[in-house]
Amino acid sequence: MSARVSLVHAMGRAAAKRPAEMRVAGQRVAAIVLGGLALAAAAARADDFWLVPNAFNVGPRSTVVVRGQTSSRFPTSKAAVAIDRIADARLISKGRSEAVANFGTDGNSLILRHRPRRAGQYVVAVSLKPRALRESVPGFLRYLELEGATEARARLEREGVLAARDSVTRRYAKYAKTLVQVGRGGPRAFGAIAGHPLELVPARDPATLRSGDTLRVRLLFQGKPLPNAHLSANAVVHSQDIGGEPVSVAPDTALVTDGSGAVLLRIGAAGVWNVRGVHIAPAAAGSGADWDTHWVSIVFHVTR
């Protein structure tokens, strides 16, 4: 298997067997099967959506290959997203954007392929079309609880907004970003805004991060900072000595955005990191839904 083998292939083998070695962008890492308690908690909530590149660094004029993953365990995937669910897919560099049109599936993964026109850092940004479902009020309140929106649930119950209703329509959409370097040098794009309804934007180039650093990440909702929002982060990590003892999947870090819509994430180790979150808000009048659920994630690689 080549040095640029997909991280998610290795995670799949690790989940099925024993902890297995894998390579990410030419560096050896290792995965472990998550414990039963974590699995039980994950099974109770809906799935996140991540973009995980087969390689975070590719040669000049090379094709960028990215996997769309849907799961509660980063970075695995339970099922491939249907291609017709893609609302928008782009590679964004400084001052320009290139549409992705080459889609496919591989096992449980959605596959995106695109050959950028120039060297540099790119933000790969994908949004999925909204889906709507009708559910009972108790079911909706339970959903809010499972997704960590306990304050929203408490407010609705306190204000009696749902008291006279027997059901609600909940609409949900997902937005994901990752970063890929093509060739050497070139313009940096880490701070590019994709324009997703809910979006995570790092304030520092993740390519410059080292273990022990702190990354500031902003959360934007409809283009504006979103304060007091709950986010989570974790990573598939490896030791600083690449040839030494591999380690595992880092536990979740709970984060809450400050008044400027930002969180500070301490990078505990080298590896593939993700930050993710869910924001539930009243739907616009006349939209055909009562509530909108927005899922967001960003994936990046810390080399050491």
C-alpha positions in Angstrom: 0.0 0.0 0.0 1.4 3.4 -1.0 2.6 6.1 1.4 -0.4 8.2 0.4 -3.0 5.7 1.3 -6.2 7.1 2.6 -6.5 7.6 6.4 -10.1 6.3 6.3 -9.1 3.0 4.7 -6.8 2.3 7.6 -9.4 3.4 10.2 -11.9 1.0 8.6 -9.4 -1.9 9.1 -8.7 -0.8 12.6 -12.4 -0.7 13.5 -12.9 -4.2 12.2 -9.7 -5.8 13.6 -6.9 -4.7 15.9 -5.1 -1.3 16.0 -3.5 -1.0 12.6 -0.7 1.1 11.2 -1.6 3.7 8.6 0.0 6.5 6.7 -1.2 10.1 6.3 0.6 12.4 3.8 3.7 10.2 4.1 3.7 9.9 7.9 2.9 6.8 9.9 0.1 6.9 12.4 -2.0 4.4 14.2 -5.7 4.0 15.0 -7.5 2.3 17.9 -11.1 1.1 18.2 -13.1 3.5 20.3 -14.3 2.1 23.6 -17.8 0.8 24.1 -18.9 3.8 26.1 -18.0 6.2 23.3 -19.7 4.0 20.7 -22.9 3.9 22.8 -22.9 7.7 23.1 -22.3 8.1 19.4 -25.0 5.7 18.4 -27.6 7.9 20.1 -26.9 11.0 17.9 -26.9 11.8 14.2 -23.8 11.6 12.0 -21.3 14.3 11.3 -20.0 15.0 7.8 -16.2 15.4 7.3 -13.9 15.9 4.3 -10.7 13.8 4.6 -8.1 14.1 1.9 -6.2 11.0 0.7 -3.1 13.3 1.1 -2.9 16.7 2.6 0.1 17.5 0.4 0.1 16.6 -3.3 2.6 17.4 -6.1 2.3 20.2 -8.6 -0.4 19.6 -11.3 -1.6 16.6 -9.3 -5.3 15.6 -8.7 -6.6 16.3 -5.2 -8.7 13.4 -3.9 -10.9 14.0 -0.9 -13.3 11.6 0.8 -16.7 12.7 2.2 -17.3 10.8 5.4 -20.6 10.4 7.4 -20.2 8.9 10.8 -20.1 9.6 14.5 -16.5 8.4 14.7 -13.9 10.5 13.1 -12.8 9.9 10.4 -14.7 6.7 9.5 -17.8 6.6 7.3 -21.0 4.5 7.6 -22.4 5.2 4.2 -21.5 7.2 1.1 -23.4 10.4 0.6 -25.5 10.3 -2.6 -24.0 12.4 -5.3 -27.3 14.2 -6.0 -27.2 15.5 -2.4 -24.2 17.8 -3.2 -25.3 21.4 -3.3 -21.9 22.9 -4.0 -18.3 21.7 -4.1 -15.3 24.0 -4.6 -11.6 24.4 -4.2 -10.9 27.9 -2.9 -7.5 29.6 -3.2 -6.7 33.2 -2.5 -8.8 35.3 -4.8 -10.3 32.5 -6.8 -12.6 29.5 -6.7 -12.7 26.3 -8.8 -15.9 24.2 -9.0 -15.5 20.4 -8.5 -17.4 18.3 -11.0 -15.8 14.9 -10.6 -17.7 12.9 -8.1 -17.9 9.2 -7.3 -18.2 6.7 -4.4 -15.8 4.2 -3.0 -17.4 1.8 -0.5 -18.8 4.0 2.3 -17.1 7.2 1.1 -18.1 10.0 -1.3 -15.1 10.8 -3.5 -14.3 14.2 -4.9 -11.5 14.7 -7.5 -10.1 17.9 -8.9 -6.8 19.1 -10.5 -6.1 22.7 -9.4 -4.7 25.1 -11.9 -1.9 26.4 -9.8 0.3 25.7 -6.8 -0.8 26.8 -3.3 -3.0 26.1 -0.4 -6.7 25.3 -1.1 -9.8 25.1 1.0 -12.0 22.3 -0.1 -15.6 23.2 0.7 -18.7 21.1 0.3 -22.3 21.8 1.2 -25.1 19.2 1.2 -28.7 19.9 0.2 -31.1 20.3 3.1 -33.5 17.5 3.9 -36.7 17.9 5.9 -38.5 15.5 8.2 -41.6 15.7 10.4 -41.4 14.5 13.9 -43.4 14.6 17.2 -42.7 17.4 19.7 -41.3 14.9 22.2 -39.1 13.5 19.5 -37.8 17.0 18.6 -37.1 17.8 22.2 -35.2 14.6 22.5 -33.2 15.4 19.4 -32.2 18.8 20.9 -31.0 17.0 24.0 -28.9 14.4 22.1 -27.3 17.1 20.0 -26.3 19.1 23.0 -28.8 22.0 22.4 -30.0 21.8 26.0 -30.3 25.6 26.4 -32.6 25.7 23.3 -34.7 22.9 24.7 -35.0 24.6 28.1 -36.0 27.9 26.4 -38.7 26.3 24.3 -40.1 24.5 27.2 -40.0 27.6 29.4 -41.6 29.8 26.8 -44.2 27.2 25.9 -43.6 27.6 22.1 -44.4 24.0 21.3 -47.2 23.4 23.9 -50.0 23.7 21.4 -48.4 21.6 18.7 -48.2 17.8 18.2 -45.4 17.8 15.6 -42.7 20.0 14.0 -40.8 20.0 10.7 -37.1 19.9 11.1 -34.8 20.6 8.2 -31.1 19.8 8.3 -28.0 20.5 6.1 -24.3 19.9 6.4 -21.2 21.8 5.5 -17.6 20.6 5.5 -14.2 22.1 4.8 -10.6 20.8 4.7 -7.2 22.1 3.6 -4.9 20.7 1.0 -1.5 21.9 -0.2 -0.7 21.6 -4.0 2.9 21.8 -5.0 5.3 24.0 -3.0 4.6 27.5 -1.8 1.8 29.6 -3.4 -0.8 31.7 -1.8 -2.4 30.7 1.5 -6.1 30.1 1.7 -6.8 29.0 5.2 -8.9 32.1 6.1 -11.0 32.0 2.9 -14.8 32.3 3.5 -16.8 29.7 1.6 -20.1 31.4 2.3 -21.8 28.4 4.0 -24.7 29.3 6.3 -22.6 27.9 9.2 -18.8 27.9 8.8 -15.6 27.4 10.7 -12.6 29.6 9.9 -9.2 29.2 11.4 -7.4 32.4 12.3 -4.0 30.9 11.7 -2.6 28.6 9.0 -2.9 25.1 10.4 0.2 24.1 8.3 2.3 26.2 10.7 1.0 24.5 13.8 3.0 22.3 16.1 2.1 20.1 19.1 1.5 22.4 22.0 0.3 25.4 19.9 -3.1 27.0 20.3 -5.4 27.5 17.3 -8.1 30.2 17.3 -11.2 29.2 15.2 -14.1 31.4 14.4 -17.7 30.2 14.0 -19.8 32.2 11.6 -23.6 31.9 11.2 -25.0 33.7 8.1 -21.6 35.5 7.9 -21.6 36.8 11.4 -19.8 35.6 14.6 -21.9 33.1 16.6 -21.3 33.4 20.4 -22.1 30.8 23.1 -22.1 28.0 20.6 -20.9 24.5 21.5 -18.2 22.8 19.4 -16.2 19.6 19.7 -12.7 18.7 18.5 -10.6 15.6 18.4 -7.9 14.0 16.3 -6.2 10.8 15.0 -2.8 11.4 16.4 0.7 10.0 16.2 3.9 10.4 18.3 6.4 13.2 17.6 8.9 10.5 16.8 7.3 9.1 13.7 9.3 5.9 14.0 8.4 5.4 17.6 5.4 4.2 19.5 2.2 5.2 17.8 -0.7 6.5 19.8 -4.4 6.8 19.2 -7.7 8.7 18.7 -7.6 11.7 21.0 -10.6 12.2 23.2 -13.2 14.9 22.4 -12.5 18.4 23.6 -15.6 20.5 24.4 -15.4 24.1 23.3 -17.8 27.1 23.7 -17.4 30.2 21.5 -16.8 33.5 23.2 -18.5 36.8 22.5 -16.6 37.1 19.2 -17.7 33.7 18.0 -14.2 32.1 18.5 -12.8 29.2 20.4 -9.2 28.4 21.4 -8.1 24.8 20.6 -4.9 23.5 22.1 -3.2 21.2 19.7 -2.2 18.3 22.0 -0.3 16.2 19.4 0.5 15.9 15.7 -2.1 14.2 13.6 -5.3 14.8 11.7 -7.6 17.2 13.6 -11.3 18.1 13.2 -13.5 20.7 14.7 -17.2 20.3 14.4 -20.5 21.5 15.7 -24.3 21.8 15.3 -26.4 24.9 15.4 -30.2 24.7 15.6 -32.2 27.8 14.8 -35.8 28.8 13.9 -36.4 28.4 10.1 -37.3 31.5 8.1 -41.0 32.2 7.7 -42.5 30.6 4.6 -39.6 28.2 4.2 -41.8 25.1 4.8 -39.8 24.2 8.0 -40.1 25.1 11.6 -36.5 24.5 12.6 -33.2 24.4 10.8 -30.2 22.2 11.9 -26.9 23.3 10.5 -23.9 20.8 10.8 -20.4 22.1 10.3 -16.9 20.7 10.3 -13.3 21.5 9.3 -10.4 19.0 9.0 -6.7 19.9 9.0 -3.3 18.2 9.4 -0.7 19.1 12.1 2.7 17.6 11.0 4.6 17.6 14.3 
